[in-house]
Amino acid sequence: DVYKRQALPYQLLLGRVVHAIGWYRSELLSEREPAAVQQGLEQVLRGLIADSGLGAGVEAAVKADPKHRGVLEIALELKTGRGVLGGVTIALQFSIG
């Protein structure tokens, strides 16, 4: 699994995921409620992997950062369908705000 994550196709996929999050950042944050941001983020990423085949899915968890007002902590897990890299999982954690 470590070797798969180091491979160029995986890195390109990861780049697309990060780019999609960045592209929709302002739209995602237009609603400051964590539940709304979670729903929007999952919708954007599901659209990105929709044609990847069976087994594709996205789960996100969004909560307010207790130490920094206006900052959201986001954890997400994206799994491509079998048609993309045989079904690979990307897990990311980051703060946004």
C-alpha positions in Angstrom: 0.0 0.0 0.0 2.9 2.4 0.7 4.3 1.8 -2.8 0.9 2.5 -4.3 0.7 5.9 -2.6 4.2 6.7 -3.9 3.2 5.9 -7.5 2.5 8.7 -9.9 -1.1 7.8 -10.6 -1.9 8.0 -6.9 -0.2 11.3 -6.6 -2.1 12.7 -9.6 -5.4 11.5 -8.0 -4.4 13.1 -4.7 -3.6 16.3 -6.6 -7.1 16.3 -8.2 -8.7 15.9 -4.8 -6.8 18.7 -3.2 -7.4 20.9 -6.3 -11.2 20.2 -6.1 -11.2 21.2 -2.4 -9.3 24.4 -3.2 -11.5 25.3 -6.1 -14.7 25.1 -4.1 -13.2 26.4 -0.9 -15.0 29.8 -0.9 -18.3 28.1 -1.8 -17.9 25.5 0.9 -17.2 28.1 3.5 -20.0 30.4 2.5 -22.1 28.4 4.9 -20.3 28.4 8.3 -22.3 25.5 9.8 -20.1 22.4 10.0 -23.0 20.1 8.9 -23.5 22.3 5.8 -19.8 22.3 5.0 -19.7 18.6 5.4 -22.6 18.0 3.0 -21.1 20.4 0.4 -17.7 18.8 0.6 -19.1 15.3 0.3 -21.1 16.4 -2.7 -18.1 18.0 -4.5 -15.9 14.9 -3.9 -18.7 12.4 -4.9 -18.9 14.3 -8.2 -15.2 13.9 -8.7 -15.3 10.1 -8.2 -18.8 9.4 -9.6 -17.5 7.6 -12.7 -14.8 5.6 -11.0 -16.8 2.4 -10.6 -18.2 0.2 -7.9 -17.1 0.8 -4.3 -16.6 4.6 -4.6 -17.5 6.7 -1.6 -16.8 9.7 0.5 -17.1 10.3 4.2 -16.3 13.7 5.8 -16.3 14.9 9.4 -16.4 18.6 10.0 -16.3 20.3 13.4 -15.5 23.8 14.7 -11.9 24.2 16.0 -12.3 24.8 19.7 -9.0 26.8 19.9 -9.5 29.0 16.8 -12.7 30.9 16.2 -14.0 30.6 12.6 -11.7 27.7 11.7 -13.1 24.2 10.8 -11.3 20.9 11.3 -12.0 18.5 8.5 -11.3 14.8 8.2 -12.2 13.0 5.0 -11.9 9.6 3.5 -12.4 9.1 -0.2 -12.4 5.7 -1.9 -12.3 5.4 -5.6 -14.2 2.7 -7.4 -12.5 -0.3 -8.9 -12.0 1.5 -12.2 -9.5 3.9 -10.7 -6.3 2.4 -9.3 -8.2 -0.7 -8.4 -10.1 1.1 -5.7 -7.8 3.2 -3.5 -8.5 5.1 -0.3 -7.3 8.7 0.3 -7.5 10.0 3.9 -6.9 13.7 4.6 -7.1 15.9 7.7 -6.8 19.6 7.6 -8.1 22.9 9.0 -9.8 25.6 6.9 -11.1 29.0 7.6 
